[in-house]
């Protein structure tokens, strides 16, 4: 839930941002920023599935700062909104 930059991740890894980006892409096929965003969306999905937390709280807990940002990122990644995802998940199997 903390703000992170590629520079922060690189410093933690003990390399330059450029080296981190190159190694990330070589190993995972994606950039560090895209990977981090995907992890935040996964964490949001898990919270939406397992809690009744408001969407704004979920957004802050996963580091996406606001419900608006979470909705935008969720829609881009999954083609649905957090609220619709939660309703579908809560509906369960028929």
Helices and strands as residue ranges (DSSP letters): H 6-13, H 17-28, H 32-50, H 55-61, H 67-78, H 82-91
